């Protein structure tokens, strides 16, 4: 995941904006990955998408979205 994020970062703002367009993709796993990769440059949008997935999707998809949200919260609380 870090390699993909580094690539997005190196390609600049336009590449990051393209990832944000995937927040509305019909496939849940595409939205999940777009949100996960966007946490550092659009945290509020990414968390919104992840929370929606967590509430609306069952199985591994919903579980993974929830785990990412919780991990982000832990990371933010240790920074404070």
OpenMM code with the backbone's topology and positions (N, CA, C; nanometers):
from openmm import Vec3, app, unit

residues = "UNK UNK UNK UNK UNK UNK UNK UNK UNK UNK UNK UNK UNK UNK UNK UNK UNK UNK UNK UNK UNK UNK UNK UNK UNK UNK UNK UNK UNK UNK UNK UNK UNK UNK UNK UNK UNK UNK UNK UNK UNK UNK UNK UNK UNK UNK UNK UNK UNK UNK UNK UNK UNK UNK UNK UNK UNK UNK UNK UNK UNK UNK UNK UNK UNK UNK UNK UNK UNK UNK UNK UNK UNK UNK UNK UNK UNK UNK UNK UNK".split()
positions = [
    Vec3(0.0823, -0.1181, 0.0000),
    Vec3(0.0000, 0.0000, 0.0000),
    Vec3(0.0872, 0.1252, 0.0000),
    Vec3(0.1972, 0.1234, 0.0720),
    Vec3(0.2848, 0.2394, 0.0783),
    Vec3(0.3418, 0.2727, -0.0590),
    Vec3(0.3726, 0.1715, -0.1368),
    Vec3(0.4269, 0.1956, -0.2709),
    Vec3(0.3235, 0.2683, -0.3583),
    Vec3(0.1992, 0.2272, -0.3489),
    Vec3(0.0933, 0.2927, -0.4273),
    Vec3(0.0733, 0.4358, -0.3798),
    Vec3(0.0720, 0.4574, -0.2474),
    Vec3(0.0569, 0.5930, -0.1971),
    Vec3(0.1730, 0.6807, -0.2424),
    Vec3(0.2932, 0.6288, -0.2366),
    Vec3(0.4105, 0.7059, -0.2802),
    Vec3(0.3993, 0.7431, -0.4272),
    Vec3(0.3488, 0.6517, -0.5068),
    Vec3(0.3302, 0.6796, -0.6494),
    Vec3(0.2263, 0.7898, -0.6691),
    Vec3(0.1169, 0.7823, -0.5977),
    Vec3(0.0145, 0.8880, -0.6058),
    Vec3(0.0721, 1.0226, -0.5649),
    Vec3(0.1479, 1.0227, -0.4592),
    Vec3(0.2082, 1.1463, -0.4105),
    Vec3(0.3049, 1.2041, -0.5134),
    Vec3(0.3832, 1.1180, -0.5771),
    Vec3(0.4805, 1.1662, -0.6754),
    Vec3(0.4141, 1.2206, -0.8012),
    Vec3(0.2933, 1.1740, -0.8311),
    Vec3(0.2222, 1.2212, -0.9497),
    Vec3(0.1459, 1.3509, -0.9252),
    Vec3(0.1326, 1.3895, -0.7992),
    Vec3(0.0783, 1.5200, -0.7667),
    Vec3(-0.0719, 1.5268, -0.7501),
    Vec3(-0.1177, 1.6505, -0.7419),
    Vec3(-0.2567, 1.6802, -0.7100),
    Vec3(-0.3553, 1.6220, -0.8106),
    Vec3(-0.3221, 1.6250, -0.9375),
    Vec3(-0.4151, 1.5744, -1.0393),
    Vec3(-0.4419, 1.4243, -1.0211),
    Vec3(-0.3398, 1.3484, -0.9918),
    Vec3(-0.3584, 1.2044, -0.9680),
    Vec3(-0.4433, 1.1811, -0.8438),
    Vec3(-0.4199, 1.2610, -0.7405),
    Vec3(-0.4988, 1.2475, -0.6186),
    Vec3(-0.6447, 1.2801, -0.6451),
    Vec3(-0.6714, 1.3814, -0.7239),
    Vec3(-0.8095, 1.4160, -0.7588),
    Vec3(-0.8772, 1.3017, -0.8342),
    Vec3(-0.8030, 1.2333, -0.9180),
    Vec3(-0.8600, 1.1210, -0.9927),
    Vec3(-0.9020, 1.0084, -0.8986),
    Vec3(-0.8236, 0.9841, -0.7956),
    Vec3(-0.8592, 0.8808, -0.6986),
    Vec3(-0.9888, 0.9179, -0.6269),
    Vec3(-1.0062, 1.0463, -0.5969),
    Vec3(-1.1273, 1.0899, -0.5270),
    Vec3(-1.2529, 1.0633, -0.6085),
    Vec3(-1.2423, 1.0615, -0.7398),
    Vec3(-1.3595, 1.0323, -0.8228),
    Vec3(-1.4086, 0.8895, -0.8026),
    Vec3(-1.3233, 0.8039, -0.7507),
    Vec3(-1.3599, 0.6640, -0.7280),
    Vec3(-1.4425, 0.6436, -0.6015),
    Vec3(-1.4610, 0.7481, -0.5224),
    Vec3(-1.5454, 0.7388, -0.4030),
    Vec3(-1.6892, 0.7009, -0.4386),
    Vec3(-1.7302, 0.7289, -0.5603),
    Vec3(-1.8682, 0.7013, -0.6034),
    Vec3(-1.8788, 0.5777, -0.6932),
    Vec3(-1.7710, 0.5033, -0.7074),
    Vec3(-1.7699, 0.3850, -0.7938),
    Vec3(-1.8720, 0.2821, -0.7440),
    Vec3(-1.9395, 0.2118, -0.8360),
    Vec3(-2.0401, 0.1143, -0.7926),
    Vec3(-1.9818, -0.0071, -0.7188),
    Vec3(-1.8572, -0.0393, -0.7425),
    Vec3(-1.7944, -0.1552, -0.6783),
    Vec3(-1.7373, -0.1152, -0.5422),
    Vec3(-1.7795, -0.1846, -0.4381),
    Vec3(-1.7388, -0.1527, -0.3015),
    Vec3(-1.5896, -0.1583, -0.2779),
    Vec3(-1.5226, -0.2573, -0.3350),
    Vec3(-1.3787, -0.2698, -0.3121),
    Vec3(-1.3012, -0.1566, -0.3789),
    Vec3(-1.3518, -0.1034, -0.4886),
    Vec3(-1.2878, 0.0126, -0.5522),
    Vec3(-1.3011, 0.1333, -0.4594),
    Vec3(-1.4203, 0.1545, -0.4037),
    Vec3(-1.4416, 0.2657, -0.3097),
    Vec3(-1.3535, 0.2490, -0.1857),
    Vec3(-1.3454, 0.1265, -0.1353),
    Vec3(-1.2641, 0.0983, -0.0173),
    Vec3(-1.1188, 0.1357, -0.0415),
    Vec3(-1.0634, 0.0897, -0.1514),
    Vec3(-0.9227, 0.1182, -0.1800),
    Vec3(-0.8992, 0.2652, -0.2097),
    Vec3(-0.9902, 0.3294, -0.2809),
    Vec3(-0.9762, 0.4724, -0.3071),
    Vec3(-0.9748, 0.5498, -0.1754),
    Vec3(-1.0626, 0.5135, -0.0851),
    Vec3(-1.0671, 0.5813, 0.0450),
    Vec3(-0.9404, 0.5547, 0.1252),
    Vec3(-0.8957, 0.4311, 0.1268),
    Vec3(-0.7749, 0.3975, 0.2027),
    Vec3(-0.6538, 0.4749, 0.1508),
    Vec3(-0.6409, 0.4860, 0.0196),
    Vec3(-0.5285, 0.5593, -0.0383),
    Vec3(-0.5436, 0.7097, -0.0216),
    Vec3(-0.6621, 0.7578, 0.0079),
    Vec3(-0.6884, 0.9017, 0.0181),
    Vec3(-0.6842, 0.9540, 0.1608),
    Vec3(-0.6651, 0.8688, 0.2567),
    Vec3(-0.6704, 0.9122, 0.3965),
    Vec3(-0.5742, 1.0266, 0.4281),
    Vec3(-0.4589, 1.0285, 0.3670),
    Vec3(-0.3612, 1.1325, 0.3993),
    Vec3(-0.3863, 1.2646, 0.3277),
    Vec3(-0.4537, 1.2627, 0.2140),
    Vec3(-0.4759, 1.3896, 0.1446),
    Vec3(-0.6216, 1.4341, 0.1410),
    Vec3(-0.7158, 1.3499, 0.1822),
    Vec3(-0.8556, 1.3886, 0.1997),
    Vec3(-0.9155, 1.3045, 0.3120),
    Vec3(-0.8668, 1.3253, 0.4345),
    Vec3(-0.9101, 1.2387, 0.5437),
    Vec3(-1.0606, 1.2432, 0.5715),
    Vec3(-1.1217, 1.3598, 0.5646),
    Vec3(-1.2649, 1.3651, 0.5956),
    Vec3(-1.3472, 1.2918, 0.4904),
    Vec3(-1.3150, 1.3096, 0.3638),
    Vec3(-1.3860, 1.2387, 0.2572),
    Vec3(-1.3632, 1.0891, 0.2633),
    Vec3(-1.2392, 1.0511, 0.2879),
    Vec3(-1.2056, 0.9088, 0.2950),
    Vec3(-1.2763, 0.8411, 0.4114),
    Vec3(-1.2762, 0.9054, 0.5276),
    Vec3(-1.3433, 0.8468, 0.6438),
    Vec3(-1.4933, 0.8378, 0.6226),
    Vec3(-1.5505, 0.9360, 0.5551),
    Vec3(-1.6946, 0.9319, 0.5248),
    Vec3(-1.7256, 0.8089, 0.4409),
    Vec3(-1.6465, 0.7847, 0.3365),
    Vec3(-1.6677, 0.6698, 0.2488),
    Vec3(-1.6493, 0.5397, 0.3267),
    Vec3(-1.5453, 0.5316, 0.4065),
    Vec3(-1.5197, 0.4099, 0.4839),
    Vec3(-1.6324, 0.3820, 0.5838),
    Vec3(-1.6836, 0.4859, 0.6475),
    Vec3(-1.7918, 0.4655, 0.7432),
    Vec3(-1.9203, 0.4208, 0.6741),
    Vec3(-1.9460, 0.4734, 0.5570),
    Vec3(-2.0633, 0.4287, 0.4809),
    Vec3(-2.0484, 0.2820, 0.4429),
    Vec3(-1.9306, 0.2451, 0.3944),
    Vec3(-1.9066, 0.1049, 0.3576),
    Vec3(-1.9239, 0.0159, 0.4803),
    Vec3(-1.8682, 0.0584, 0.5928),
    Vec3(-1.8771, -0.0213, 0.7160),
    Vec3(-2.0227, -0.0467, 0.7557),
    Vec3(-2.1068, 0.0544, 0.7394),
    Vec3(-2.2472, 0.0412, 0.7783),
    Vec3(-2.3315, -0.0330, 0.6749),
    Vec3(-2.2990, -0.0183, 0.5477),
    Vec3(-2.3854, -0.0691, 0.4415),
    Vec3(-2.3449, -0.2062, 0.3870),
    Vec3(-2.2209, -0.2450, 0.4069),
    Vec3(-2.1717, -0.3697, 0.3474),
    Vec3(-2.1464, -0.4743, 0.4554),
    Vec3(-2.1762, -0.5967, 0.4227),
    Vec3(-2.1495, -0.7061, 0.5162),
    Vec3(-2.0225, -0.7789, 0.4743),
    Vec3(-1.9838, -0.8731, 0.5524),
    Vec3(-1.8702, -0.9574, 0.5186),
    Vec3(-1.7371, -0.8843, 0.5276),
    Vec3(-1.6430, -0.9331, 0.4508),
    Vec3(-1.5063, -0.8827, 0.4548),
    Vec3(-1.4970, -0.7349, 0.4179),
    Vec3(-1.5774, -0.6901, 0.3240),
    Vec3(-1.5735, -0.5504, 0.2808),
    Vec3(-1.6080, -0.4565, 0.3967),
    Vec3(-1.7180, -0.4798, 0.4628),
    Vec3(-1.7574, -0.3972, 0.5764),
    Vec3(-1.6595, -0.4073, 0.6919),
    Vec3(-1.6124, -0.5278, 0.7177),
    Vec3(-1.5156, -0.5496, 0.8248),
    Vec3(-1.3865, -0.4728, 0.7981),
    Vec3(-1.3372, -0.4799, 0.6756),
    Vec3(-1.2128, -0.4124, 0.6395),
    Vec3(-1.2268, -0.2616, 0.6522),
    Vec3(-1.3381, -0.2077, 0.6052),
    Vec3(-1.3621, -0.0633, 0.6176),
    Vec3(-1.3619, -0.0230, 0.7648),
    Vec3(-1.4279, -0.1000, 0.8485),
    Vec3(-1.4303, -0.0714, 0.9914),
    Vec3(-1.2921, -0.0778, 1.0544),
    Vec3(-1.2144, -0.1759, 1.0138),
    Vec3(-1.0785, -0.1906, 1.0674),
    Vec3(-0.9912, -0.0713, 1.0283),
    Vec3(-1.0062, -0.0225, 0.9067),
    Vec3(-0.9291, 0.0940, 0.8623),
    Vec3(-0.9689, 0.2170, 0.9427),
    Vec3(-1.0983, 0.2358, 0.9649),
    Vec3(-1.1460, 0.3495, 1.0447),
    Vec3(-1.0890, 0.3424, 1.1860),
    Vec3(-1.0960, 0.2261, 1.2487),
    Vec3(-1.0448, 0.2113, 1.3848),
    Vec3(-0.8942, 0.2336, 1.3915),
    Vec3(-0.8223, 0.1821, 1.2944),
    Vec3(-0.6775, 0.2003, 1.2908),
    Vec3(-0.6421, 0.3481, 1.2756),
    Vec3(-0.7171, 0.4182, 1.1939),
    Vec3(-0.6954, 0.5625, 1.1753),
    Vec3(-0.7211, 0.6376, 1.3060),
    Vec3(-0.8282, 0.6004, 1.3764),
    Vec3(-0.8585, 0.6646, 1.5047),
    Vec3(-0.7459, 0.6423, 1.6062),
    Vec3(-0.6946, 0.5207, 1.6118),
    Vec3(-0.5833, 0.4913, 1.7032),
    Vec3(-0.4622, 0.5744, 1.6671),
    Vec3(-0.4322, 0.5827, 1.5396),
    Vec3(-0.3168, 0.6594, 1.4915),
    Vec3(-0.3322, 0.8066, 1.5278),
    Vec3(-0.4526, 0.8609, 1.5103),
    Vec3(-0.4775, 1.0022, 1.5417),
    Vec3(-0.4713, 1.0282, 1.6924),
    Vec3(-0.5193, 0.9335, 1.7714),
    Vec3(-0.5191, 0.9551, 1.9170),
    Vec3(-0.3785, 0.9506, 1.9745),
    Vec3(-0.2879, 0.8760, 1.9134),
    Vec3(-0.1501, 0.8723, 1.9622),
    Vec3(-0.0736, 0.9979, 1.9227),
    Vec3(-0.1186, 1.0678, 1.8202),
    Vec3(-0.0552, 1.1935, 1.7791),
    Vec3(-0.0908, 1.3075, 1.8730),
    Vec3(-0.2045, 1.2953, 1.9411),
    Vec3(-0.2511, 1.4046, 2.0278),
    Vec3(-0.1777, 1.4094, 2.1597),
] * unit.nanometer
topology = app.Topology()
chain = topology.addChain("A")
for resn in residues:
    res = topology.addResidue(resn, chain)
    for name in ("N", "CA", "C"):
        topology.addAtom(name, app.Element.getBySymbol(name[0]), res)
